[in-house]
Amino acid sequence: MSNLSKSAKYVPAAGVIIVDEKNRVLLQLRTDNNKWCIPGGCIELGETGEETAKREVFEETNLVVEELSLFNVYSGEEQHWIYPDGNEVYFINIVYITNRFNGFMEADGVESKELKFFEVENLPKEITPSNKPILSDVKSRLDYIFQTKHKR
């Protein structure tokens, strides 16, 4: 704990890699830093990671996701984040993956201002730093991801 700033906190979070029928990944353009990331957010007291993932996806995209599979858990320096208001956190980020979703996709206008599916080999350059390792793992596991149960 001595290396952790007194103002920084560990924050549990959850996000979802949403894959469409063309094997593209859904990203949202954040309003606070104008960078792209997967939908997700902080786990609220009493919530499971999966409940958080589903709630955050709905709040940010208006989509309902189903059949979430655990993709990976991310922590450490790459999950360090300083909000515009100065709050400093280190996320412990539980990331799920699914290709089962429905609803009318719409950015919430609060946290996300644009939603778009991207080919994994053609992602935007402006990625939220905490999402870079996640999307790198998606790229490196591409064959496995799209040849297993995540196929529609």
SELUM-642602 format. One record per atom (N, C-alpha, C): x, y, z. Coordinates in steps of 0.001 Angstrom, whole numbers, plus 500000, padded with zeros to 6 digits. Layout:
N
XYZ...
This chain:
152
500823498804500000500000500000500000500865501256500000502121501130500353502963502318500436503195502980499085503103502219497989503303502795496662502048503453496109500933503276496773499664503811496287499409505173496923499147506156496103498841507501496586497671507444497556497717508275498600496633508285499579495315508715498964495371509463497878494132509918497248493585508898496249494415507943495826493977506949494845493274505793495543492324505187494831491563504062495367491511502952494336491402501716494843491086500600493960489585500604493749489173500496492504487748500537492183487401499331491313486480498482491773486046497371490927485149497883489804485389497375488610484626497807487435484355496595486551483438496768485616483119495703484660482807496322483315483197495632482259482929496091480902482616494914480001482143495224478802481748494165477872482307494433476479482933493413475926483321493411474520482115492857473773481460493709472995480268493304472241480684493111470787480442491911470275480854491545468920479605491355468064479570491998466893478401491853466018478578490685465047477592490501464165477599489370463227478732489449462204479351490610462071480491490777461157481823490716461910481779490252463156482960490137464022483627491480464305482818492532464356483309493858464727483015494095466207483815494953466823483700495254468250483059496626468437482092496699469368481426497966469667482285498806470609482519500053470216483209501012471076482349502256471224482549502941472346481854504204472581482883505321472669482519506470472136483359507662472248482933508391473516483835508452474487483519509048475786483398510568475687482522511115476500482353512569476529483445513253477347484007512558478351484957513219479254486378513324478710486775512411477813488150512490477299488240512370475776487092512247475128487024512168473665487848510994473113487838509882473861488538508666473436487554507503473420487920506474472664487062505304472485487348504243473539486291503520473936486443502420474888485252501478474772485364500317475417484225499406475478483239499947476514481958499588476406480999500003477432481338499350478773481155500100479849481409499554481174481451500647482213481637500231483458481690501202484537481907500544485884481767501324486934482055500892488298480973499976488856481422498985489609480506498067490286479943498781491507478632498784491614477977499405492765477892498403493910477771498908495135477684498039496308476568497012496130476900495757496379475917494686496294475733494093494909476343494685493908476208494206492532477282493169492215476938492234491341477950491333490803478591492003489591479719491477489168480364491999487969479464491895486756478782490766486609477906490572485456476713491528485490476149491748486678475041492709486793475507494110486388476689494483486840477245495790486477477442495897484980478036494870484392478301494887482952477006495097482172475977494356482517474690494479481816474073495860482028474128496350483269473545497664483574474277498772482820475594498745482867476379499790482209476179499779480698476141498595480097475900498521478653474556499156478324473531498826479092472207499395478821472211500911479009472800501386480117472830502829480373473562503601479275474658503042478781475506503766477833475137503555476374474465502432476060474207502098474649472752501810474320471927501609475336470531501217475169470393499772474670471472498997474725471428497595474303471304496685475519470611495572475330470511494530476348471447493406475913472408493051476776473345491977476452472975490714477221473253489584476596472948488284477190474147487367477032474130486278477780475148485228477668476569485784477709476874486483478784478222487027478946479195485915479328480364485920478714481452485007479072482612485844479589483257485357480642484407486078481179485527486082480149486033487263479831487140487402478884488467487457479639488563488383480618489790488531481401489532489537482521490457489593483470490423490595484538491701491417484413491551492739484414492673493653484222492872494490485480494132494682485860494461495517487015495890496026486830496339496809487787497711497310487727497802498693487120499014499067486795499295500427486328498508500800485078498266499825484188497518500128482960496062500495483242495584500182484437494203500505484799494119501769485663495205502520485720495232503782486459494463504836485662493639505612486350492798506595485675492657507820486554492802508989485965492535510242486677491381510921485959490283511090486678489099511740486114489345513241485955488579513899485082488732515348484898488603516146486203487837515611487178487676516325488452488839516069489417489834515280488977491006515022489802490966513721490583489812513060490659489745511776491349490644510767490649491438510068491452492414509119490921492052507711491373491982506777490418491602505405490739492498504411489997492527503213490548493119502049489887491994501034489755491559500807488535490461499876488312490930498430488431490085497600488972490174496154488836489009495833487913489315495626486645488316495622485580487992494200485125486772493759485408486282492454484968485674492654483588486243492000482584485780492206481210485136490927480682483940491095480168483168490003479574483141490176478064482697489115477381482523489177475933481194488519475582480531489054474555479282488459474076479030488859472633478241488055471964477706488444470659476184488372470695475637488262471873474189488198472075473706489523472655473063490310471813472559491609472256471361491993471400470519492858471955469384493369471190469020494746471702468185495427470925467755496773471264468163497754470183467734498989470353468080500062469427469289500794469994470438500676469336471680501261469830471616502787469783471899503402470940471851504858471033472786505323472144473671506264471844474569506827472855473752507581473893474168507485475159473397508125476227473572509637476281474608510178475640474827511623475643475450512144476923475546511296477936476143511693479210477587511194479286477758509877479178479101509293479198479616509000477796478702508694476894479114508376475522478399509287474539479162509775473556478547510659472562478430510007471197479079508861471012478969508145469747479238506668469995478536505815469270478729504373469331479006503873467931479973502954467829480304502457466497480960501085466604480623500199465653481297498911465546482536499077464673483664498530465144484936498612464423485473497218464141486084497057462968486840495842462705488027495845463653488348494687464208489413494603465203490757495039464624490961494818463348492227495212462725492233496684462294491130497382462531491030498778462110490401499634463219490941499513464430490420500266465571490888501717465499490130502633466111490570504033466119491861504186466928492606505238466640493872505484467348493638506015468754492592506798468922492327507442470210491537506512471128492250505587471776491647504621472692491936505062474126490951504947475005491158505213476423492296504312476912493297504868477606494472504077478000494146502760478708493167502749479597492842501515480321492252500442479409491807500810478224491244499838477279492272499308476288493438499913476224494458499454475268494851497990475485495117497550476737495458496128476903494285495201476580493078495650476839491891494842476538491785494624475035491865495699474284491718495595472828492921494903472194494086495026472803495252494282472335495019492779472499494438492392473636494120490981473859493061490486472883492085491329472565491073490942471574491767490648470246492681491517469841493414491306468578494205490007468599494913489757469706495779488577469767494991487278469895493761487354470367492922486158470516491852486067469437492017486824468397491002486924467347490532485571466833491458484712466467491077483408465921490271482606466930490747482572468167490046481816469201488653482386469452488574483689469592487302484339469900486254484036468842486618484174467586485629484069466526485432482649466015486200481677466512486023480295466088485411479444467183485042480042468307484463479279469404483032479709469645482592479595470872481181479817471200480688481236470975481558482176470674481115483548470460480604483774469050480658482741468225480100482869466869478586482868466957477951483671466118476486483695466069475975482515465306
